[in-house]
Amino acid sequence: MPVVLTEKLIYEILSVVEEIPKGKVASYGQIAKLIGKDKNARLVGKVLSMAEYYGDYPCHRVVNHAGRLAPYFFSQKGRLLEEGVEFNKGGRVNMKKCQWTICGK
């Protein structure tokens, strides 16, 4: 059954994004799992692309599972570098060092 995008779901996603600390990143799939929508990483990406309409959230701290940055988010890498996020030689976030972890999840 497809997930219906509601205001409640949007704010649920954004509230998780708001918890990602400086110097850390989370993946779209990780956020989807945290809200109980394991198979909806793309939905998370869609919500983040509209986040500016809902307030100021640190969406630059969300990358794909391999550490790739969001396409067309040109300031993302600079913002992450300012926060101390490390990148590999290939230009991807070093997920082993910088992925946000939550105890028990």
Jmol script that loads the backbone (N, CA, C; Angstrom):
load data "model"
ATOM      1  N   MET A   1       0.849  -1.184   0.000  1.00  0.00           N
ATOM      2  CA  MET A   1       0.000   0.000   0.000  1.00  0.00           C
ATOM      3  C   MET A   1       0.891   1.242   0.000  1.00  0.00           C
ATOM      4  N   PRO A   2       0.651   2.174  -0.925  1.00  0.00           N
ATOM      5  CA  PRO A   2       1.483   3.380  -0.986  1.00  0.00           C
ATOM      6  C   PRO A   2       1.299   4.265   0.249  1.00  0.00           C
ATOM      7  N   VAL A   3       2.376   4.956   0.580  1.00  0.00           N
ATOM      8  CA  VAL A   3       2.341   5.865   1.723  1.00  0.00           C
ATOM      9  C   VAL A   3       1.766   7.197   1.264  1.00  0.00           C
ATOM     10  N   VAL A   4       0.826   7.726   2.025  1.00  0.00           N
ATOM     11  CA  VAL A   4       0.209   9.011   1.716  1.00  0.00           C
ATOM     12  C   VAL A   4       1.017  10.104   2.409  1.00  0.00           C
ATOM     13  N   LEU A   5       1.417  11.086   1.643  1.00  0.00           N
ATOM     14  CA  LEU A   5       2.210  12.191   2.186  1.00  0.00           C
ATOM     15  C   LEU A   5       1.291  13.191   2.873  1.00  0.00           C
ATOM     16  N   THR A   6       1.388  13.244   4.187  1.00  0.00           N
ATOM     17  CA  THR A   6       0.555  14.154   4.978  1.00  0.00           C
ATOM     18  C   THR A   6       1.462  15.142   5.711  1.00  0.00           C
ATOM     19  N   GLU A   7       0.880  16.188   6.235  1.00  0.00           N
ATOM     20  CA  GLU A   7       1.646  17.160   7.036  1.00  0.00           C
ATOM     21  C   GLU A   7       2.306  16.459   8.224  1.00  0.00           C
ATOM     22  N   LYS A   8       1.583  15.548   8.838  1.00  0.00           N
ATOM     23  CA  LYS A   8       2.116  14.811   9.995  1.00  0.00           C
ATOM     24  C   LYS A   8       3.383  14.045   9.602  1.00  0.00           C
ATOM     25  N   LEU A   9       3.340  13.362   8.464  1.00  0.00           N
ATOM     26  CA  LEU A   9       4.493  12.594   7.996  1.00  0.00           C
ATOM     27  C   LEU A   9       5.654  13.522   7.631  1.00  0.00           C
ATOM     28  N   ILE A  10       5.352  14.639   7.007  1.00  0.00           N
ATOM     29  CA  ILE A  10       6.394  15.608   6.660  1.00  0.00           C
ATOM     30  C   ILE A  10       7.117  16.076   7.918  1.00  0.00           C
ATOM     31  N   TYR A  11       6.356  16.459   8.928  1.00  0.00           N
ATOM     32  CA  TYR A  11       6.992  16.938  10.164  1.00  0.00           C
ATOM     33  C   TYR A  11       7.687  15.822  10.935  1.00  0.00           C
ATOM     34  N   GLU A  12       7.223  14.594  10.767  1.00  0.00           N
ATOM     35  CA  GLU A  12       7.892  13.455  11.395  1.00  0.00           C
ATOM     36  C   GLU A  12       9.292  13.279  10.787  1.00  0.00           C
ATOM     37  N   ILE A  13       9.372  13.372   9.474  1.00  0.00           N
ATOM     38  CA  ILE A  13      10.659  13.272   8.777  1.00  0.00           C
ATOM     39  C   ILE A  13      11.560  14.434   9.175  1.00  0.00           C
ATOM     40  N   LEU A  14      11.013  15.646   9.146  1.00  0.00           N
ATOM     41  CA  LEU A  14      11.822  16.824   9.453  1.00  0.00           C
ATOM     42  C   LEU A  14      12.289  16.843  10.907  1.00  0.00           C
ATOM     43  N   SER A  15      11.503  16.275  11.793  1.00  0.00           N
ATOM     44  CA  SER A  15      11.927  16.250  13.199  1.00  0.00           C
ATOM     45  C   SER A  15      13.121  15.318  13.391  1.00  0.00           C
ATOM     46  N   VAL A  16      13.201  14.243  12.609  1.00  0.00           N
ATOM     47  CA  VAL A  16      14.377  13.370  12.658  1.00  0.00           C
ATOM     48  C   VAL A  16      15.589  14.101  12.091  1.00  0.00           C
ATOM     49  N   VAL A  17      15.406  14.771  10.967  1.00  0.00           N
ATOM     50  CA  VAL A  17      16.504  15.523  10.340  1.00  0.00           C
ATOM     51  C   VAL A  17      17.051  16.572  11.305  1.00  0.00           C
ATOM     52  N   GLU A  18      16.169  17.189  12.046  1.00  0.00           N
ATOM     53  CA  GLU A  18      16.554  18.225  13.007  1.00  0.00           C
ATOM     54  C   GLU A  18      17.465  17.680  14.112  1.00  0.00           C
ATOM     55  N   GLU A  19      17.396  16.385  14.369  1.00  0.00           N
ATOM     56  CA  GLU A  19      18.190  15.759  15.428  1.00  0.00           C
ATOM     57  C   GLU A  19      19.610  15.391  14.991  1.00  0.00           C
ATOM     58  N   ILE A  20      19.891  15.395  13.702  1.00  0.00           N
ATOM     59  CA  ILE A  20      21.225  15.013  13.225  1.00  0.00           C
ATOM     60  C   ILE A  20      22.219  16.069  13.696  1.00  0.00           C
ATOM     61  N   PRO A  21      23.226  15.666  14.478  1.00  0.00           N
ATOM     62  CA  PRO A  21      24.163  16.657  15.009  1.00  0.00           C
ATOM     63  C   PRO A  21      25.155  17.168  13.960  1.00  0.00           C
ATOM     64  N   LYS A  22      25.701  18.339  14.217  1.00  0.00           N
ATOM     65  CA  LYS A  22      26.744  18.890  13.351  1.00  0.00           C
ATOM     66  C   LYS A  22      27.889  17.894  13.271  1.00  0.00           C
ATOM     67  N   GLY A  23      28.465  17.771  12.088  1.00  0.00           N
ATOM     68  CA  GLY A  23      29.584  16.860  11.885  1.00  0.00           C
ATOM     69  C   GLY A  23      29.177  15.436  11.583  1.00  0.00           C
ATOM     70  N   LYS A  24      27.866  15.176  11.535  1.00  0.00           N
ATOM     71  CA  LYS A  24      27.347  13.841  11.234  1.00  0.00           C
ATOM     72  C   LYS A  24      26.369  13.923  10.074  1.00  0.00           C
ATOM     73  N   VAL A  25      26.144  12.783   9.425  1.00  0.00           N
ATOM     74  CA  VAL A  25      25.157  12.697   8.348  1.00  0.00           C
ATOM     75  C   VAL A  25      24.281  11.470   8.588  1.00  0.00           C
ATOM     76  N   ALA A  26      23.124  11.472   7.966  1.00  0.00           N
ATOM     77  CA  ALA A  26      22.236  10.313   7.960  1.00  0.00           C
ATOM     78  C   ALA A  26      21.861  10.034   6.508  1.00  0.00           C
ATOM     79  N   SER A  27      21.484   8.815   6.233  1.00  0.00           N
ATOM     80  CA  SER A  27      21.041   8.481   4.879  1.00  0.00           C
ATOM     81  C   SER A  27      19.512   8.595   4.802  1.00  0.00           C
ATOM     82  N   TYR A  28      19.022   8.717   3.574  1.00  0.00           N
ATOM     83  CA  TYR A  28      17.575   8.785   3.360  1.00  0.00           C
ATOM     84  C   TYR A  28      16.906   7.528   3.920  1.00  0.00           C
ATOM     85  N   GLY A  29      17.515   6.375   3.659  1.00  0.00           N
ATOM     86  CA  GLY A  29      16.972   5.114   4.142  1.00  0.00           C
ATOM     87  C   GLY A  29      16.984   5.015   5.655  1.00  0.00           C
ATOM     88  N   GLN A  30      18.027   5.546   6.266  1.00  0.00           N
ATOM     89  CA  GLN A  30      18.124   5.547   7.729  1.00  0.00           C
ATOM     90  C   GLN A  30      16.972   6.353   8.338  1.00  0.00           C
ATOM     91  N   ILE A  31      16.679   7.488   7.753  1.00  0.00           N
ATOM     92  CA  ILE A  31      15.576   8.319   8.249  1.00  0.00           C
ATOM     93  C   ILE A  31      14.245   7.603   8.046  1.00  0.00           C
ATOM     94  N   ALA A  32      14.072   6.998   6.874  1.00  0.00           N
ATOM     95  CA  ALA A  32      12.841   6.250   6.606  1.00  0.00           C
ATOM     96  C   ALA A  32      12.655   5.143   7.645  1.00  0.00           C
ATOM     97  N   LYS A  33      13.717   4.454   7.965  1.00  0.00           N
ATOM     98  CA  LYS A  33      13.643   3.372   8.957  1.00  0.00           C
ATOM     99  C   LYS A  33      13.288   3.925  10.338  1.00  0.00           C
ATOM    100  N   LEU A  34      13.863   5.052  10.697  1.00  0.00           N
ATOM    101  CA  LEU A  34      13.601   5.649  12.011  1.00  0.00           C
ATOM    102  C   LEU A  34      12.141   6.058  12.205  1.00  0.00           C
ATOM    103  N   ILE A  35      11.461   6.374  11.108  1.00  0.00           N
ATOM    104  CA  ILE A  35      10.045   6.752  11.230  1.00  0.00           C
ATOM    105  C   ILE A  35       9.112   5.581  10.944  1.00  0.00           C
ATOM    106  N   GLY A  36       9.683   4.387  10.774  1.00  0.00           N
ATOM    107  CA  GLY A  36       8.873   3.200  10.555  1.00  0.00           C
ATOM    108  C   GLY A  36       8.403   3.007   9.133  1.00  0.00           C
ATOM    109  N   LYS A  37       9.068   3.645   8.187  1.00  0.00           N
ATOM    110  CA  LYS A  37       8.706   3.529   6.766  1.00  0.00           C
ATOM    111  C   LYS A  37       9.921   3.010   5.999  1.00  0.00           C
ATOM    112  N   ASP A  38      10.402   1.835   6.387  1.00  0.00           N
ATOM    113  CA  ASP A  38      11.665   1.274   5.907  1.00  0.00           C
ATOM    114  C   ASP A  38      11.922   1.369   4.406  1.00  0.00           C
ATOM    115  N   LYS A  39      10.930   1.180   3.606  1.00  0.00           N
ATOM    116  CA  LYS A  39      11.110   1.120   2.145  1.00  0.00           C
ATOM    117  C   LYS A  39      10.840   2.458   1.445  1.00  0.00           C
ATOM    118  N   ASN A  40      10.888   3.554   2.188  1.00  0.00           N
ATOM    119  CA  ASN A  40      10.480   4.834   1.624  1.00  0.00           C
ATOM    120  C   ASN A  40      11.562   5.909   1.635  1.00  0.00           C
ATOM    121  N   ALA A  41      12.788   5.521   1.293  1.00  0.00           N
ATOM    122  CA  ALA A  41      13.890   6.478   1.240  1.00  0.00           C
ATOM    123  C   ALA A  41      13.610   7.595   0.235  1.00  0.00           C
ATOM    124  N   ARG A  42      12.993   7.262  -0.878  1.00  0.00           N
ATOM    125  CA  ARG A  42      12.694   8.286  -1.895  1.00  0.00           C
ATOM    126  C   ARG A  42      11.684   9.306  -1.388  1.00  0.00           C
ATOM    127  N   LEU A  43      10.769   8.845  -0.584  1.00  0.00           N
ATOM    128  CA  LEU A  43       9.798   9.750   0.032  1.00  0.00           C
ATOM    129  C   LEU A  43      10.516  10.759   0.926  1.00  0.00           C
ATOM    130  N   VAL A  44      11.504  10.286   1.666  1.00  0.00           N
ATOM    131  CA  VAL A  44      12.303  11.183   2.513  1.00  0.00           C
ATOM    132  C   VAL A  44      12.972  12.239   1.637  1.00  0.00           C
ATOM    133  N   GLY A  45      13.560  11.819   0.530  1.00  0.00           N
ATOM    134  CA  GLY A  45      14.190  12.767  -0.393  1.00  0.00           C
ATOM    135  C   GLY A  45      13.213  13.794  -0.927  1.00  0.00           C
ATOM    136  N   LYS A  46      12.022  13.354  -1.252  1.00  0.00           N
ATOM    137  CA  LYS A  46      10.989  14.275  -1.752  1.00  0.00           C
ATOM    138  C   LYS A  46      10.640  15.320  -0.694  1.00  0.00           C
ATOM    139  N   VAL A  47      10.444  14.863   0.537  1.00  0.00           N
ATOM    140  CA  VAL A  47      10.124  15.790   1.622  1.00  0.00           C
ATOM    141  C   VAL A  47      11.261  16.787   1.820  1.00  0.00           C
ATOM    142  N   LEU A  48      12.497  16.312   1.796  1.00  0.00           N
ATOM    143  CA  LEU A  48      13.629  17.219   2.008  1.00  0.00           C
ATOM    144  C   LEU A  48      13.756  18.244   0.885  1.00  0.00           C
ATOM    145  N   SER A  49      13.343  17.875  -0.307  1.00  0.00           N
ATOM    146  CA  SER A  49      13.399  18.838  -1.417  1.00  0.00           C
ATOM    147  C   SER A  49      12.396  19.973  -1.233  1.00  0.00           C
ATOM    148  N   MET A  50      11.402  19.772  -0.353  1.00  0.00           N
ATOM    149  CA  MET A  50      10.382  20.787  -0.082  1.00  0.00           C
ATOM    150  C   MET A  50      10.544  21.411   1.305  1.00  0.00           C
ATOM    151  N   ALA A  51      11.573  21.026   2.033  1.00  0.00           N
ATOM    152  CA  ALA A  51      11.722  21.404   3.445  1.00  0.00           C
ATOM    153  C   ALA A  51      11.728  22.909   3.679  1.00  0.00           C
ATOM    154  N   GLU A  52      12.224  23.662   2.733  1.00  0.00           N
ATOM    155  CA  GLU A  52      12.305  25.121   2.921  1.00  0.00           C
ATOM    156  C   GLU A  52      10.925  25.751   3.150  1.00  0.00           C
ATOM    157  N   TYR A  53       9.879  25.078   2.710  1.00  0.00           N
ATOM    158  CA  TYR A  53       8.518  25.592   2.904  1.00  0.00           C
ATOM    159  C   TYR A  53       8.009  25.363   4.332  1.00  0.00           C
ATOM    160  N   TYR A  54       8.729  24.563   5.098  1.00  0.00           N
ATOM    161  CA  TYR A  54       8.290  24.200   6.446  1.00  0.00           C
ATOM    162  C   TYR A  54       9.177  24.769   7.548  1.00  0.00           C
ATOM    163  N   GLY A  55      10.265  25.410   7.174  1.00  0.00           N
ATOM    164  CA  GLY A  55      11.161  25.970   8.175  1.00  0.00           C
ATOM    165  C   GLY A  55      12.613  25.747   7.796  1.00  0.00           C
ATOM    166  N   ASP A  56      13.480  25.966   8.763  1.00  0.00           N
ATOM    167  CA  ASP A  56      14.917  25.847   8.526  1.00  0.00           C
ATOM    168  C   ASP A  56      15.418  24.543   9.146  1.00  0.00           C
ATOM    169  N   TYR A  57      15.696  23.556   8.314  1.00  0.00           N
ATOM    170  CA  TYR A  57      16.142  22.245   8.776  1.00  0.00           C
ATOM    171  C   TYR A  57      17.505  21.931   8.168  1.00  0.00           C
ATOM    172  N   PRO A  58      18.342  21.163   8.867  1.00  0.00           N
ATOM    173  CA  PRO A  58      19.680  20.856   8.347  1.00  0.00           C
ATOM    174  C   PRO A  58      19.662  19.720   7.314  1.00  0.00           C
ATOM    175  N   CYS A  59      18.951  19.928   6.232  1.00  0.00           N
ATOM    176  CA  CYS A  59      18.810  18.907   5.192  1.00  0.00           C
ATOM    177  C   CYS A  59      20.140  18.574   4.524  1.00  0.00           C
ATOM    178  N   HIS A  60      21.110  19.478   4.637  1.00  0.00           N
ATOM    179  CA  HIS A  60      22.422  19.209   4.044  1.00  0.00           C
ATOM    180  C   HIS A  60      23.111  18.029   4.718  1.00  0.00           C
ATOM    181  N   ARG A  61      22.623  17.606   5.867  1.00  0.00           N
ATOM    182  CA  ARG A  61      23.206  16.475   6.598  1.00  0.00           C
ATOM    183  C   ARG A  61      22.635  15.128   6.173  1.00  0.00           C
ATOM    184  N   VAL A  62      21.859  15.111   5.096  1.00  0.00           N
ATOM    185  CA  VAL A  62      21.278  13.855   4.610  1.00  0.00           C
ATOM    186  C   VAL A  62      21.877  13.544   3.237  1.00  0.00           C
ATOM    187  N   VAL A  63      22.415  12.328   3.122  1.00  0.00           N
ATOM    188  CA  VAL A  63      23.061  11.862   1.892  1.00  0.00           C
ATOM    189  C   VAL A  63      22.523  10.470   1.565  1.00  0.00           C
ATOM    190  N   ASN A  64      22.938   9.917   0.428  1.00  0.00           N
ATOM    191  CA  ASN A  64      22.466   8.559   0.157  1.00  0.00           C
ATOM    192  C   ASN A  64      23.322   7.554   0.929  1.00  0.00           C
ATOM    193  N   HIS A  65      22.949   6.291   0.896  1.00  0.00           N
ATOM    194  CA  HIS A  65      23.598   5.264   1.717  1.00  0.00           C
ATOM    195  C   HIS A  65      25.095   5.112   1.432  1.00  0.00           C
ATOM    196  N   ALA A  66      25.517   5.493   0.232  1.00  0.00           N
ATOM    197  CA  ALA A  66      26.930   5.384  -0.146  1.00  0.00           C
ATOM    198  C   ALA A  66      27.695   6.679   0.112  1.00  0.00           C
ATOM    199  N   GLY A  67      27.023   7.680   0.670  1.00  0.00           N
ATOM    200  CA  GLY A  67      27.685   8.942   0.962  1.00  0.00           C
ATOM    201  C   GLY A  67      27.648   9.957  -0.167  1.00  0.00           C
ATOM    202  N   ARG A  68      26.873   9.671  -1.212  1.00  0.00           N
ATOM    203  CA  ARG A  68      26.753  10.628  -2.319  1.00  0.00           C
ATOM    204  C   ARG A  68      25.854  11.786  -1.912  1.00  0.00           C
ATOM    205  N   LEU A  69      26.209  12.956  -2.412  1.00  0.00           N
ATOM    206  CA  LEU A  69      25.447  14.166  -2.111  1.00  0.00           C
ATOM    207  C   LEU A  69      24.217  14.264  -2.994  1.00  0.00           C
ATOM    208  N   ALA A  70      23.291  15.110  -2.595  1.00  0.00           N
ATOM    209  CA  ALA A  70      22.062  15.323  -3.366  1.00  0.00           C
ATOM    210  C   ALA A  70      22.386  16.089  -4.646  1.00  0.00           C
ATOM    211  N   PRO A  71      21.834  15.649  -5.765  1.00  0.00           N
ATOM    212  CA  PRO A  71      22.074  16.396  -7.006  1.00  0.00           C
ATOM    213  C   PRO A  71      21.423  17.786  -6.925  1.00  0.00           C
ATOM    214  N   TYR A  72      22.069  18.745  -7.478  1.00  0.00           N
ATOM    215  CA  TYR A  72      21.590  20.131  -7.542  1.00  0.00           C
ATOM    216  C   TYR A  72      21.544  20.853  -6.202  1.00  0.00           C
ATOM    217  N   PHE A  73      22.106  20.256  -5.165  1.00  0.00           N
ATOM    218  CA  PHE A  73      22.210  20.919  -3.854  1.00  0.00           C
ATOM    219  C   PHE A  73      23.658  21.403  -3.774  1.00  0.00           C
ATOM    220  N   PHE A  74      23.935  22.490  -4.469  1.00  0.00           N
ATOM    221  CA  PHE A  74      25.303  22.924  -4.715  1.00  0.00           C
ATOM    222  C   PHE A  74      26.054  23.374  -3.472  1.00  0.00           C
ATOM    223  N   SER A  75      25.374  23.817  -2.447  1.00  0.00           N
ATOM    224  CA  SER A  75      26.059  24.263  -1.229  1.00  0.00           C
ATOM    225  C   SER A  75      26.241  23.143  -0.204  1.00  0.00           C
ATOM    226  N   GLN A  76      25.738  21.954  -0.511  1.00  0.00           N
ATOM    227  CA  GLN A  76      25.751  20.863   0.465  1.00  0.00           C
ATOM    228  C   GLN A  76      27.173  20.497   0.907  1.00  0.00           C
ATOM    229  N   LYS A  77      28.078  20.287  -0.030  1.00  0.00           N
ATOM    230  CA  LYS A  77      29.433  19.861   0.336  1.00  0.00           C
ATOM    231  C   LYS A  77      30.132  20.915   1.185  1.00  0.00           C
ATOM    232  N   GLY A  78      30.030  22.159   0.812  1.00  0.00           N
ATOM    233  CA  GLY A  78      30.663  23.235   1.571  1.00  0.00           C
ATOM    234  C   GLY A  78      30.127  23.310   2.993  1.00  0.00           C
ATOM    235  N   ARG A  79      28.831  23.168   3.139  1.00  0.00           N
ATOM    236  CA  ARG A  79      28.226  23.213   4.477  1.00  0.00           C
ATOM    237  C   ARG A  79      28.695  22.044   5.331  1.00  0.00           C
ATOM    238  N   LEU A  80      28.794  20.865   4.728  1.00  0.00           N
ATOM    239  CA  LEU A  80      29.266  19.695   5.470  1.00  0.00           C
ATOM    240  C   LEU A  80      30.737  19.840   5.852  1.00  0.00           C
ATOM    241  N   LEU A  81      31.541  20.354   4.939  1.00  0.00           N
ATOM    242  CA  LEU A  81      32.963  20.573   5.242  1.00  0.00           C
ATOM    243  C   LEU A  81      33.125  21.551   6.402  1.00  0.00           C
ATOM    244  N   GLU A  82      32.313  22.605   6.417  1.00  0.00           N
ATOM    245  CA  GLU A  82      32.362  23.582   7.514  1.00  0.00           C
ATOM    246  C   GLU A  82      32.066  22.940   8.859  1.00  0.00           C
ATOM    247  N   GLU A  83      31.273  21.868   8.853  1.00  0.00           N
ATOM    248  CA  GLU A  83      30.906  21.178  10.089  1.00  0.00           C
ATOM    249  C   GLU A  83      31.883  20.054  10.439  1.00  0.00           C
ATOM    250  N   GLY A  84      32.905  19.853   9.599  1.00  0.00           N
ATOM    251  CA  GLY A  84      33.909  18.837   9.899  1.00  0.00           C
ATOM    252  C   GLY A  84      33.631  17.458   9.332  1.00  0.00           C
ATOM    253  N   VAL A  85      32.670  17.335   8.436  1.00  0.00           N
ATOM    254  CA  VAL A  85      32.378  16.047   7.812  1.00  0.00           C
ATOM    255  C   VAL A  85      33.512  15.711   6.851  1.00  0.00           C
ATOM    256  N   GLU A  86      33.989  14.468   6.937  1.00  0.00           N
ATOM    257  CA  GLU A  86      35.095  14.021   6.088  1.00  0.00           C
ATOM    258  C   GLU A  86      34.580  13.391   4.802  1.00  0.00           C
ATOM    259  N   PHE A  87      35.325  13.620   3.732  1.00  0.00           N
ATOM    260  CA  PHE A  87      35.004  13.057   2.431  1.00  0.00           C
ATOM    261  C   PHE A  87      36.115  12.117   1.991  1.00  0.00           C
ATOM    262  N   ASN A  88      35.746  11.089   1.232  1.00  0.00           N
ATOM    263  CA  ASN A  88      36.714  10.176   0.642  1.00  0.00           C
ATOM    264  C   ASN A  88      37.281  10.804  -0.621  1.00  0.00           C
ATOM    265  N   LYS A  89      38.302  10.179  -1.177  1.00  0.00           N
ATOM    266  CA  LYS A  89      38.920  10.698  -2.401  1.00  0.00           C
ATOM    267  C   LYS A  89      37.937  10.821  -3.554  1.00  0.00           C
ATOM    268  N   GLY A  90      36.932   9.970  -3.576  1.00  0.00           N
ATOM    269  CA  GLY A  90      35.942  10.005  -4.652  1.00  0.00           C
ATOM    270  C   GLY A  90      34.884  11.080  -4.484  1.00  0.00           C
ATOM    271  N   GLY A  91      34.989  11.890  -3.435  1.00  0.00           N
ATOM    272  CA  GLY A  91      34.037  12.973  -3.230  1.00  0.00           C
ATOM    273  C   GLY A  91      32.794  12.575  -2.459  1.00  0.00           C
ATOM    274  N   ARG A  92      32.795  11.380  -1.902  1.00  0.00           N
ATOM    275  CA  ARG A  92      31.652  10.932  -1.099  1.00  0.00           C
ATOM    276  C   ARG A  92      31.955  11.115   0.383  1.00  0.00           C
ATOM    277  N   VAL A  93      30.904  11.263   1.165  1.00  0.00           N
ATOM    278  CA  VAL A  93      31.059  11.371   2.614  1.00  0.00           C
ATOM    279  C   VAL A  93      31.626  10.054   3.148  1.00  0.00           C
ATOM    280  N   ASN A  94      32.555  10.154   4.071  1.00  0.00           N
ATOM    281  CA  ASN A  94      33.098   8.974   4.733  1.00  0.00           C
ATOM    282  C   ASN A  94      32.046   8.490   5.735  1.00  0.00           C
ATOM    283  N   MET A  95      31.214   7.556   5.295  1.00  0.00           N
ATOM    284  CA  MET A  95      30.090   7.098   6.114  1.00  0.00           C
ATOM    285  C   MET A  95      30.557   6.340   7.361  1.00  0.00           C
ATOM    286  N   LYS A  96      31.692   5.671   7.278  1.00  0.00           N
ATOM    287  CA  LYS A  96      32.191   4.927   8.446  1.00  0.00           C
ATOM    288  C   LYS A  96      32.505   5.871   9.599  1.00  0.00           C
ATOM    289  N   LYS A  97      33.014   7.042   9.278  1.00  0.00           N
ATOM    290  CA  LYS A  97      33.381   8.006  10.323  1.00  0.00           C
ATOM    291  C   LYS A  97      32.266   8.977  10.662  1.00  0.00           C
ATOM    292  N   CYS A  98      31.433   9.302   9.704  1.00  0.00           N
ATOM    293  CA  CYS A  98      30.522  10.431   9.867  1.00  0.00           C
ATOM    294  C   CYS A  98      29.039  10.089   9.942  1.00  0.00           C
ATOM    295  N   GLN A  99      28.691   8.806   9.813  1.00  0.00           N
ATOM    296  CA  GLN A  99      27.265   8.488   9.875  1.00  0.00           C
ATOM    297  C   GLN A  99      26.753   8.571  11.307  1.00  0.00           C
ATOM    298  N   TRP A 100      25.648   9.247  11.458  1.00  0.00           N
ATOM    299  CA  TRP A 100      24.981   9.417  12.752  1.00  0.00           C
ATOM    300  C   TRP A 100      24.446   8.068  13.204  1.00  0.00           C
ATOM    301  N   THR A 101      24.718   7.727  14.434  1.00  0.00           N
ATOM    302  CA  THR A 101      24.184   6.487  14.988  1.00  0.00           C
ATOM    303  C   THR A 101      23.350   6.816  16.212  1.00  0.00           C
ATOM    304  N   ILE A 102      22.287   6.053  16.367  1.00  0.00           N
ATOM    305  CA  ILE A 102      21.398   6.214  17.518  1.00  0.00           C
ATOM    306  C   ILE A 102      21.403   4.884  18.257  1.00  0.00           C
ATOM    307  N   CYS A 103      21.670   4.930  19.522  1.00  0.00           N
ATOM    308  CA  CYS A 103      21.694   3.703  20.325  1.00  0.00           C
ATOM    309  C   CYS A 103      20.361   2.987  20.228  1.00  0.00           C
ATOM    310  N   GLY A 104      20.418   1.699  19.971  1.00  0.00           N
ATOM    311  CA  GLY A 104      19.203   0.886  19.937  1.00  0.00           C
ATOM    312  C   GLY A 104      18.428   0.937  18.642  1.00  0.00           C
ATOM    313  N   LYS A 105      18.920   1.669  17.642  1.00  0.00           N
ATOM    314  CA  LYS A 105      18.177   1.748  16.374  1.00  0.00           C
ATOM    315  C   LYS A 105      19.091   1.441  15.219  1.00  0.00           C
TER     316      LYS A 105
END
end "model"
wireframe off; spacefill off
backbone 0.3
color backbone group
